[in-house]
Amino acid sequence: MDFQINDESKYKVLLDQEKELPRAGMHSFHRYYGKLIPAIPSAFIKEFTKEGDLVFDPFSGSGTTAVESLCNNRNFYGLEINPLAVSIARVKTSKLDPVLLMSLNEGLMMKIRTKEYEFSEKDLPYLLNRDHWFKDFVQRDLIHIAKAIDDYFTNDINEIPLKDEYKQFYLMTLSAIIRNVSNCDTRHVFPGISKRMRALEAEGKIHIDVIASYERAINKRAQYYADYTGDAHASIINADSTTVDLSDIKGKVDLIVTNPPYISSVRYIETMKIELYWMEYIQTANEYDSLAHKMLGNDKLRKDEYQELEYTQFDEINEVIDDMKVIDMKSAKIIGTFFNQIEQVIERMAYVLKPGGKAVIKISDSKMKKRKIETGRFMTLIAERYGFALVDVFLDEINNNSRSLTTARNTYSDIITHDYIIIWEKRS
Ligand SMILES: C[S@@+](CC[C@H](N)C(=O)[O-])C[C@H]1O[C@@H](n2cnc3c(N)ncnc32)[C@H](O)[C@@H]1O
C-alpha cells in the first residue's frame, strides 16, 4: 500500500465541480452534526454507478448519502445505530407527495389552532433539567402539537397510502424545531445556554412562537419532496454495523459512500440529547448511556473497562496502542476498540460490495494526547486484508458549513485540520 496524498487527483477535480452545483433542500430537513456535504455522495454516485444501482452507507446518520441516492435515482441501503437519526433519514427518503402534504398541513394547522387538549405534567417526557432547557409555554405548545398530530392521524385521516410515513413527517418536523424553540444557543454543537443567549434574553430580543415556527417548518419541508422523481427506494435499518447480518444484500452493492465516526472525537449522541429525550427515543439515563456505549469511537469508559487493552491483527496499529499505553491506558483502549470495530465494518463492506465496486470514505486523522492517529491509513491497511485495493486518496478542506463541528472537535483536543477522501476498489 502506498498511502500518499494525491494532489493531482482527478476525483478531487470532479468533487470540486460538484460542489458548485445547487443542492436538494431535503438536506436541511433536520440538524445533524457530522453530516456529509451532499457533493461527496453525489459526485461519486454519478461517477461510479448508473440509475437503479444500489448504494450502501454503514453509518448513514441523517441520510445524506441516502437523499443523494434518491435524487440520482439509485437505490439505497443504510445502517445507523441512533434511532432518532434513523427516523430522520427515513422521513427524508419517503416518497411523499408535496401537494398532498400541503393540504394535510392546512388540516393539521387548523386542528392545532382551534382544538384544546387537556394538559398534565404526565404528558411531559423525561428530560433532566427540563425547565432549564425549555420555557413553560414552549413545553406546553410542543405537547399540544404532538397531541394534535396524533388526533389528526387517528380521527381525521383515513386510509391514505404511506399514512405512517406522513405522520412521521409531522413528528420529525416537530423534532427539527425543538432546538430552535428551546433556550439553547443554536450556534452551539452541544446543547447549552450561552452568555449570548442570556444577554439576548435580558434585552428582550428572544421571541419564540412555537406554533408559527412549526407551520413555517412543515410548509417549507413539504416542498423538498418535489426533487424525487424516480422510482428508486431507500431502506434504512436501525442496527449496529459492527455486528449486523447483511446476508440480504450480499454481493449486491454497487457503491459505498460513508463517513465513519471519528475516533474519540465527537459525541454525536450528546449533540442530539434534547431531541432524543423530547421525542422519547430515549427515556432514561441508562438508555442514553447504553446507546452511547455502543457507538463507535465512544470515549466514555469506566475505569474497570480499560484495565485490559484490546489489540488488533495489525502490527502497526498495535505499536500505536503500545505507545499510548505508557501515556494513557484509557486512550490506548479506545484506539484498540475503535480499529477492531472498524475492521468488523470493513469486513461487512467487502461482503456486500460487488467485485470491482468502489468504496468512498471520508475520514480524518485524529489526535489523542497530542499523538497523531493515522485513521485513514490504518483503515486502508485493514481494507487491503479484506480484498480492497487503494485507488486514490486526496485532501478535502473542511468546509465552512461544518465549522461549528470543527470547533467542537477542537474542544475535544482532537485537532483535525482536513479530511481525506479515500477511494478503494474491491478486487475481482
Ligand atoms: C459521521 S456520522 C455520519 C453522518 C451522515 N453521513 C450524515 O450525513 O448524516 C457517523 C454516524 O455513525 C453512527 N454510528 C456510530 N456507531 C455506529 C454503529 N456501531 N453502528 C451504526 N452506526 C453507528 C453515528 O450515530 C453517526 O450517525
The ligand as an SDF file (V2000), in Angstrom:
LIG
                    3D

 27 29  0  0  0  0  0  0  0  0999 V2000
  -20.1970   10.9800   10.8050 C   0  0  0  0  0  0  0  0  0  0  0  0
  -21.7820   10.4220   11.2170 S   0  0  0  0  0  0  0  0  0  0  0  0
  -22.4950   10.0960    9.6520 C   0  0  0  0  0  0  0  0  0  0  0  0
  -23.3450   11.2450    9.1880 C   0  0  0  0  0  0  0  0  0  0  0  0
  -24.0460   11.0010    7.8780 C   0  0  0  0  0  0  0  0  0  0  0  0
  -23.1430   10.7730    6.7890 N   0  0  0  0  0  0  0  0  0  0  0  0
  -24.9410   12.1840    7.5620 C   0  0  0  0  0  0  0  0  0  0  0  0
  -24.7140   12.8450    6.5710 O   0  0  0  0  0  0  0  0  0  0  0  0
  -25.8330   12.4800    8.3550 O   0  0  0  0  0  0  0  0  0  0  0  0
  -21.4220    8.8390   11.8320 C   0  0  0  0  0  0  0  0  0  0  0  0
  -22.6570    8.0590   12.2570 C   0  0  0  0  0  0  0  0  0  0  0  0
  -22.2770    6.7700   12.6840 O   0  0  0  0  0  0  0  0  0  0  0  0
  -23.2410    6.3430   13.6310 C   0  0  0  0  0  0  0  0  0  0  0  0
  -22.7130    5.1810   14.3640 N   0  0  0  0  0  0  0  0  0  0  0  0
  -21.8140    5.1710   15.3620 C   0  0  0  0  0  0  0  0  0  0  0  0
  -21.5710    3.9060   15.7720 N   0  0  0  0  0  0  0  0  0  0  0  0
  -22.3370    3.1120   14.9930 C   0  0  0  0  0  0  0  0  0  0  0  0
  -22.5140    1.6970   14.9270 C   0  0  0  0  0  0  0  0  0  0  0  0
  -21.8510    0.8710   15.7400 N   0  0  0  0  0  0  0  0  0  0  0  0
  -23.3920    1.2060   14.0210 N   0  0  0  0  0  0  0  0  0  0  0  0
  -24.0760    2.0400   13.1780 C   0  0  0  0  0  0  0  0  0  0  0  0
  -23.9410    3.3850   13.2110 N   0  0  0  0  0  0  0  0  0  0  0  0
  -23.0830    3.9120   14.1040 C   0  0  0  0  0  0  0  0  0  0  0  0
  -23.4560    7.5890   14.4700 C   0  0  0  0  0  0  0  0  0  0  0  0
  -24.6780    7.5420   15.1610 O   0  0  0  0  0  0  0  0  0  0  0  0
  -23.4310    8.6830   13.4100 C   0  0  0  0  0  0  0  0  0  0  0  0
  -24.7090    8.9810   12.9640 O   0  0  0  0  0  0  0  0  0  0  0  0
  1  2  1  0
  2  3  1  0
  2 10  1  0
  3  4  1  0
  4  5  1  0
  5  6  1  0
  5  7  1  0
  7  8  2  0
  7  9  1  0
 10 11  1  0
 11 12  1  0
 11 26  1  0
 12 13  1  0
 13 14  1  0
 13 24  1  0
 14 15  1  0
 14 23  1  0
 15 16  2  0
 16 17  1  0
 17 18  1  0
 17 23  2  0
 18 19  1  0
 18 20  2  0
 20 21  1  0
 21 22  2  0
 22 23  1  0
 24 25  1  0
 24 26  1  0
 26 27  1  0
M  CHG  2   2   1   9  -1
M  END
$$$$
